[in-house]
Amino acid sequence: MILRGPSDVALVDIGLPGFDRLEVARRVRQDPAGAKVVLIALTGYGTQADRARASNAGFDAFFVKPLDPDGFEAVCKKALDAKDR
């Protein structure tokens, strides 16, 4: 799990049925060890409401499938640089 080891970035698919993937972000953000983890949501749903729910749950970034590798790299770098401050 994200909180068991040193995690810098977690890419979480939030569009799968079953377990509420937004709960992953909520749980990570409740734990002090999760404060610096960059949480990135990945889903097939990209409405403004989907983005808002992910942001409110604690995700740092949001991507719609298919994942853009250059965008992903840029978000990771920016987020990690900001969290190191």
URLINVEN-V531531 format. One record per residue. N is the residue number from 1. PHI is phi in whole degrees, 0 to 359 (NA if undefined). D_LAST is the distance of its C-alpha to the last C-alpha in Angstrom with 2 decimals. Layout:
n-><N/N>
phi-><PHI/PHI>
d_last-><D_LAST/D_LAST>
This chain:
n-><1/2/3/4/5/6/7/8/9/10/11/12/13/14/15/16/17/18/19/20/21/22/23/24/25/26/27/28/29/30/31/32/33/34/35/36/37/38/39/40/41/42/43/44/45/46/47/48/49/50/51/52/53/54/55/56/57/58/59/60/61/62/63/64/65/66/67/68/69/70/71/72/73/74/75/76/77/78/79/80/81/82/83/84/85>
phi-><NA/302/274/279/226/291/242/266/223/230/261/241/283/261/261/273/288/102/307/289/294/295/295/303/297/300/292/297/290/285/266/305/292/266/297/263/288/276/259/239/273/230/203/269/249/233/287/299/296/299/296/296/298/295/296/295/284/120/288/275/211/218/233/259/296/286/293/276/298/291/296/299/298/296/296/299/298/297/294/293/298/293/286/284/283>
d_last-><24.83/21.13/20.61/22.95/21.04/17.64/16.88/14.03/16.02/19.19/21.67/24.09/27.45/28.10/31.46/33.61/36.32/36.36/33.30/30.99/27.93/25.99/26.55/24.40/21.30/22.52/23.05/19.74/17.92/20.34/19.42/16.50/16.21/15.69/12.65/10.31/13.30/13.49/16.98/19.17/22.62/25.58/28.96/32.21/32.04/30.16/31.34/29.26/30.12/28.80/25.48/25.31/26.23/23.53/20.84/22.34/22.39/18.62/18.43/15.58/18.12/21.91/24.35/28.12/30.19/30.78/27.19/26.31/24.79/23.31/21.73/20.45/18.90/17.26/15.85/14.55/12.86/11.32/10.29/8.95/6.90/5.58/5.42/3.80/0.00>
